[in-house]
Amino acid sequence: MLRRSLLGAAGWCLADNPLIRAWTAAPPSQTTGKAKSVIQIWLWGGPSHLDLFDPKPEAGKEYCGLFDKPIETNVSGIRICEMLPLLAKQADKYSLIRSMTHGNNAHETATYMVQTGRNAGERLVYPCAGAVVSMFKGYDAGYQGRIPPYILLTEPLGRFDETGFLGTRYKPFITGGDPSQTRFAVEGVVAEGFTDQQQRERRGLLNQVDALSHALPKNAALTALARSRDQAYDMIVGDGAKVFDLSQETDALRDRYGRVTLPPTAPATQVAPRTKFGQSCLVARRLVERGVPFITINYPGWDTHKDNFVDMKRMLPDLDKGLAALIQDLSERGLLDSTIIWCGGEFGRTPKVDWQAPWNGGRGHWGQAFCALVAGGGFKGGHVVGATDARGEEVKQRPVYPGDVIGTVYKLIGIDSAASLPNPQGLNATVMPKPAEAVPTGGLLNEII
């Protein structure tokens, strides 16, 4: 059985295999940029802009709901929701975009638009920003890291193909698991029920039975396969795996990224667990230290059709602690200048609150106006771009479209927006839309870079 399996592997390797060919693909063209990494915090479901970064207390309870006391930040004139006191102390390090818009109210198509900067329903299905960065800043461009260049913490983005026509080579490595647990069980890295020593013993057994590599020691395809296998084992039991081991961080720092807020009725002796989102932010910082070009933290739960304010009272403190700690931690380590933080969702939520049963203070989908936060990597801090009207219903100043944000991110990380993207139909596809494609734009965010 082993002999036949090895011969089958030999045929796969020695044939004109497209995966083997891809390993030697020509590197894509690129430009220089200040940023080296991007951390995208994806608030899946679409967070309410009025309940985060664009409060409208003067509009009354019909619109502002229960959050009618916005707080001043450490930048004069910028106010945010009272549930975000830690972020209020960091406003000099980030800028807010209050005039995001695309007009689409469907999760799947809005996600596609915000992640790709393209219109939905085009002839080609374009890759998201993470896949594009993986292509231009990953292995094709000389990236040497053992950690894959595009990491997604901790679950897929949903009904959305991150790579589009670029294919599986540029898909994210999806960790699965929960970094707030004692052992972060990264899928494909940490095997449940197996110790690191058992994994090493398995590797030794594999080396013992690998007669094919010994028989053909100079075969290029087998050498490439062995290198890939070694990299995989480094991710499992070597230095690569250590990036996911949060026990190497101090308890004080891990706590700074946030613990769950316990209800008032909780026993005084109960210890609140650390939040999954906060510990994901800490993992992202560790990945940046390893030079990983693109990390997405998928933070679901923002689709608050019902009981919006009940959910916000639970989720906003977690967002506040995790994001504020990430910004501060990167800044203290001298990494913020080279790391872009991009936080937002696929759209906003209806400015007018639906207080009727069964919604009980819910908010629906709203693609007319929403918010995003950007920091680091060449983005200025302490600024606000654009504005909505008195009720937060429409953009009244400086509309910003998804492609404007993505194009600015590409500029800061050194990707040419006019560069070509290979596609199976051989069409003239570029990183960002050409003017003739008529994709709405308000222009790059030059005022904050």
C-alpha positions in Angstrom: 0.0 0.0 0.0 2.8 2.4 0.9 4.7 1.6 -2.3 1.7 2.2 -4.5 0.9 5.4 -2.7 4.4 6.7 -3.2 4.4 5.8 -6.9 1.1 7.6 -7.3 2.7 10.6 -5.6 5.6 10.4 -7.9 3.4 10.5 -11.0 1.5 13.5 -9.6 4.8 15.4 -8.9 6.7 14.5 -12.1 3.8 15.3 -14.4 3.2 18.8 -15.8 1.2 19.7 -12.7 -0.4 23.2 -12.6 0.4 23.5 -8.8 4.0 22.8 -9.4 4.1 25.3 -12.2 2.4 27.9 -10.0 5.3 27.7 -7.5 7.6 29.2 -10.1 5.2 31.8 -11.4 6.7 35.2 -12.4 6.4 37.7 -9.6 3.8 40.5 -10.2 4.9 44.1 -10.7 4.6 46.3 -7.6 5.5 49.7 -6.3 6.9 50.9 -3.0 4.7 51.9 -0.1 5.0 52.8 3.5 2.8 50.0 4.8 4.0 46.4 5.1 0.9 44.8 6.6 -2.9 45.2 6.7 -5.2 44.2 9.5 -8.8 44.3 8.3 -11.4 44.1 11.1 -14.5 42.9 9.3 -17.7 43.7 11.3 -19.8 41.1 9.5 -23.5 41.9 9.3 -23.2 45.7 9.0 -22.8 47.8 12.2 -24.9 50.9 12.9 -23.0 54.0 12.0 -25.1 56.0 14.5 -24.2 53.6 17.3 -20.5 53.7 16.6 -18.7 56.6 14.9 -21.4 58.9 13.7 -23.7 59.7 16.7 -26.8 61.9 16.1 -28.1 62.7 19.6 -29.9 65.8 18.3 -32.1 63.7 16.1 -33.9 62.3 19.1 -34.7 58.8 20.4 -36.3 57.8 17.1 -32.8 57.8 15.6 -30.1 57.8 18.3 -32.0 55.3 20.4 -30.5 54.6 23.8 -27.1 56.1 23.0 -27.9 59.8 23.3 -24.7 60.9 25.2 -21.8 60.7 22.8 -18.4 61.4 24.3 -15.6 63.7 23.2 -12.4 62.1 22.0 -8.8 63.3 22.6 -9.2 65.2 19.3 -11.3 68.3 19.7 -14.5 68.2 17.8 -14.7 64.5 17.2 -17.4 62.6 19.2 -18.1 58.9 19.2 -20.6 56.6 21.0 -20.4 56.7 24.8 -19.9 52.9 24.7 -16.4 53.4 23.2 -14.4 55.2 25.9 -11.1 53.5 25.2 -11.2 54.3 21.5 -12.1 57.9 22.5 -8.6 58.1 24.0 -6.9 57.0 20.8 -8.6 59.2 18.2 -5.3 61.0 17.5 -4.1 57.7 16.0 -7.0 56.9 13.6 -9.3 58.7 11.2 -13.1 58.2 10.7 -14.8 58.0 7.3 -18.4 59.0 8.0 -19.5 59.2 4.3 -19.1 55.6 3.1 -21.8 54.7 0.5 -22.8 52.3 -2.2 -26.6 52.1 -1.9 -26.8 48.3 -1.7 -28.7 46.6 1.1 -28.0 42.9 0.5 -25.3 41.2 2.6 -23.7 39.2 -0.2 -23.5 41.9 -2.9 -22.6 44.6 -0.4 -19.8 42.4 1.0 -18.5 41.8 -2.5 -18.5 45.6 -3.2 -16.8 46.6 0.0 -14.2 43.8 -0.2 -13.4 44.2 -3.9 -14.2 47.8 -4.7 -16.2 46.6 -7.7 -19.8 46.6 -8.8 -21.7 43.4 -8.2 -22.9 41.5 -11.3 -19.9 42.1 -13.5 -18.7 39.6 -16.1 -15.8 38.6 -13.8 -15.9 37.8 -10.1 -13.0 39.9 -8.8 -10.7 39.0 -5.8 -11.0 40.7 -2.5 -8.3 43.0 -1.2 -6.7 40.2 0.9 -6.2 38.0 -2.1 -4.8 40.9 -4.2 -2.3 41.7 -1.5 -1.5 38.0 -1.2 -0.7 38.0 -4.9 1.4 41.2 -5.0 3.1 40.9 -1.6 3.1 37.1 -1.0 5.1 34.2 -2.3 5.0 35.4 -5.9 6.7 38.6 -4.8 9.5 37.0 -2.7 7.7 36.7 0.7 9.7 34.2 2.7 7.5 33.7 5.7 6.5 30.3 6.9 3.1 31.7 7.8 0.8 32.0 4.8 0.6 35.6 3.5 -3.2 35.9 3.9 -4.7 34.9 7.3 -8.4 34.9 8.2 -9.2 34.8 11.9 -11.2 32.7 12.7 -14.0 31.9 10.3 -14.8 32.4 6.6 -16.4 35.6 5.5 -19.6 33.8 4.6 -21.2 33.4 1.1 -18.3 35.1 -0.5 -15.4 33.9 -2.6 -12.4 35.8 -1.4 -10.2 35.0 -4.4 -12.6 35.3 -7.3 -11.0 34.4 -10.6 -7.5 34.3 -9.0 -8.2 30.8 -7.7 -7.2 28.8 -4.7 -3.6 29.8 -4.7 -4.5 33.1 -3.1 -7.2 31.9 -0.7 -6.7 32.8 3.0 -5.5 30.4 5.6 -8.6 30.2 7.8 -7.6 29.4 11.4 -10.8 28.2 12.9 -10.7 27.7 16.6 -10.9 30.3 19.4 -7.8 32.2 20.5 -9.4 33.0 23.9 -9.2 29.3 24.9 -6.3 27.9 26.8 -4.9 26.3 23.6 -5.8 28.1 20.3 -6.7 25.0 18.2 -5.7 26.3 14.8 -7.2 24.0 12.1 -4.4 22.2 10.3 -1.9 23.2 12.9 -3.1 22.0 16.2 -4.6 18.5 16.1 -7.0 17.9 18.9 -5.9 15.0 21.1 -2.3 15.0 19.9 0.7 16.5 21.7 3.5 18.3 19.9 5.8 15.3 20.7 3.4 12.9 19.0 3.3 15.2 15.9 7.1 15.1 15.8 7.1 11.3 16.0 4.7 11.2 13.1 7.0 13.3 11.1 9.9 11.0 11.9 7.8 8.0 10.7 7.0 9.8 7.5 10.7 10.4 6.8 11.5 6.8 7.4 9.0 5.5 4.8 9.7 8.2 2.2 11.8 6.0 -0.1 10.9 8.0 -3.2 12.9 11.1 -2.1 15.9 9.0 -1.3 15.7 7.3 -4.7 15.4 10.6 -6.6 17.3 13.1 -4.4 17.9 15.7 -7.2 14.4 15.7 -8.7 13.2 19.4 -8.7 9.5 18.6 -8.2 10.1 16.3 -5.3 12.5 18.9 -3.8 9.7 21.5 -4.0 7.2 19.1 -2.5 9.6 18.3 0.4 10.1 22.0 1.0 6.4 22.5 1.1 6.1 19.6 3.6 8.8 21.1 5.8 7.0 24.4 5.8 3.8 22.6 6.8 5.5 20.9 9.7 7.1 24.2 10.8 3.6 25.5 11.0 2.6 22.5 13.2 5.5 22.0 15.6 8.2 24.6 14.7 8.7 28.3 15.0 5.7 29.0 12.7 3.3 27.5 15.2 4.5 29.8 18.0 2.8 32.8 16.5 -0.5 31.3 17.5 0.6 30.4 21.0 -0.7 33.3 23.1 0.7 31.8 26.3 3.9 33.5 25.3 2.2 36.9 26.1 1.8 38.2 29.6 -1.5 37.9 31.4 -1.6 41.6 31.8 -1.3 42.3 28.1 -3.9 39.6 27.2 -6.3 41.1 29.7 -5.8 44.5 28.1 -7.3 43.2 24.9 -10.5 42.6 26.8 -12.5 40.3 29.0 -16.2 39.6 28.7 -18.4 42.1 30.6 -20.2 40.0 33.2 -23.8 40.8 34.1 -24.4 42.6 37.5 -25.9 39.4 38.9 -22.7 37.4 38.3 -21.0 36.1 41.5 -18.1 38.3 42.8 -15.8 35.3 42.5 -16.5 34.6 38.9 -13.6 35.4 36.5 -14.7 36.8 33.1 -13.2 34.9 30.2 -11.2 36.8 27.6 -13.0 37.8 24.5 -12.6 35.9 21.2 -12.4 39.2 19.3 -9.8 40.7 21.6 -7.5 37.7 21.5 -7.9 37.6 17.7 -6.6 41.2 17.7 -3.6 40.0 19.7 -2.9 37.2 17.3 -3.1 39.7 14.5 -0.4 41.8 16.1 1.8 38.7 16.4 1.2 37.9 12.8 2.3 41.5 11.8 5.5 41.0 13.8 6.1 37.9 11.6 5.7 40.1 8.4 2.3 38.6 7.3 1.0 41.0 4.7 -2.8 40.7 5.2 -4.8 39.6 8.2 -8.6 39.7 8.4 -10.4 39.4 11.7 -14.0 38.3 11.0 -16.1 39.6 13.8 -19.8 38.6 13.1 -23.0 39.5 14.9 -23.7 43.0 13.7 -26.9 42.1 11.8 -29.1 43.6 14.5 -32.6 43.6 13.1 -33.9 42.8 16.5 -32.9 44.1 19.9 -30.1 46.3 18.4 -29.3 48.0 21.7 -29.2 44.8 23.7 -26.6 43.5 21.3 -24.7 46.8 21.2 -24.3 46.9 24.9 -22.7 43.5 24.8 -20.6 43.9 21.6 -19.4 47.6 21.7 -17.3 47.1 24.9 -15.6 44.1 23.3 -14.9 46.1 20.1 -13.7 49.1 22.2 -11.3 47.0 24.3 -9.9 44.9 21.5 -9.4 47.6 18.8 -8.1 50.2 21.3 -5.6 47.7 22.6 -4.5 46.7 19.1 -3.9 50.4 18.1 -2.0 51.1 21.3 0.0 47.9 21.2 1.1 48.4 17.6 2.0 52.0 18.4 4.1 51.1 21.5 6.0 48.6 19.5 6.7 50.9 16.6 4.6 48.9 14.2 1.6 51.3 13.7 3.4 53.3 11.1 3.9 50.3 8.9 0.6 48.5 9.6 -2.8 49.6 8.2 -5.9 49.0 10.4 -9.1 49.0 8.4 -12.3 48.5 10.4 -15.9 48.4 9.0 -18.7 46.3 7.6 -20.6 45.8 4.4 -23.1 48.6 5.1 -24.7 50.6 7.9 -28.1 50.2 9.5 -31.3 52.1 9.2 -30.9 55.4 11.1 -34.6 55.3 12.2 -35.0 52.7 15.0 -37.9 50.2 14.7 -39.3 50.1 18.2 -42.3 47.9 17.3 -42.6 44.2 18.2 -41.0 41.9 17.2 -38.0 44.2 16.4 -37.9 45.9 19.8 -35.4 48.6 18.9 -33.9 47.0 15.8 -32.2 48.5 12.8 -32.4 47.2 9.2 -29.8 47.3 6.4 -28.6 50.7 5.1 -26.2 51.0 2.2 -26.8 54.7 1.7 -24.5 55.8 4.4 -22.1 54.1 6.8 -18.7 54.4 8.5 -15.2 53.0 8.5 -12.1 53.5 10.7 -8.6 53.6 9.3 -5.3 53.9 11.0 -1.6 53.4 10.6 0.5 52.5 7.6 0.5 56.1 6.2 -3.1 57.1 7.3 -3.2 60.2 9.4 -4.8 60.2 12.8 -7.3 62.7 14.3 -9.3 63.4 11.2 -12.9 62.9 9.9 -13.7 62.4 6.2 -17.1 63.3 5.0 -20.4 63.8 6.8 -24.0 62.6 6.7 -27.2 64.7 7.2 -28.8 65.5 10.6 -30.4 62.0 10.8 -27.5 60.0 9.3 -29.7 59.0 6.4 -27.7 60.4 3.4 -24.2 61.5 2.6 -24.1 65.2 2.4 -20.4 65.8 2.1 -17.5 64.0 0.4 -19.0 60.6 -0.6 -16.5 57.7 -0.2 -17.1 54.5 -2.2 -15.5 51.1 -1.3 -13.0 51.4 -4.2 -11.7 54.7 -2.8 -10.7 53.0 0.5 -9.3 49.9 -1.2 -7.4 51.9 -3.7 -5.9 54.0 -1.0 -4.9 50.9 0.9 -3.2 49.5 -2.2 -1.3 52.8 -2.7 0.0 52.8 0.9 1.1 49.1 0.7 2.7 49.6 -2.7 0.4 48.0 -5.2 -0.1 49.6 -8.6 -3.9 50.0 -9.1 -3.4 49.8 -12.9 -1.5 46.5 -12.7 -3.0 43.5 -14.6 -4.7 40.6 -12.9 -4.5 37.2 -14.6 -7.8 35.6 -15.3 -9.0 32.4 -17.1 -10.8 34.4 -19.8 -7.8 36.4 -20.8 -9.6 39.7 -20.3 -7.8 43.0 -19.6 -8.5 43.0 -15.8 -6.8 45.4 -13.6 -6.3 45.7 -9.8 -8.7 48.7 -9.6 -11.4 49.6 -12.1 -10.5 51.6 -15.2 -12.5 54.9 -15.8 -14.4 53.2 -18.6 -15.8 50.7 -16.2 -17.9 53.4 -14.6 -17.5 52.2 -11.0 -18.6 55.1 -8.7 -15.7 56.9 -7.0 -15.1 59.9 -5.0 -11.3 59.7 -5.3 -8.6 58.3 -3.2 -8.4 59.4 0.5 -5.5 61.8 -0.2 -6.7 64.2 2.5 -5.8 61.6 5.2 -2.5 60.1 3.8 
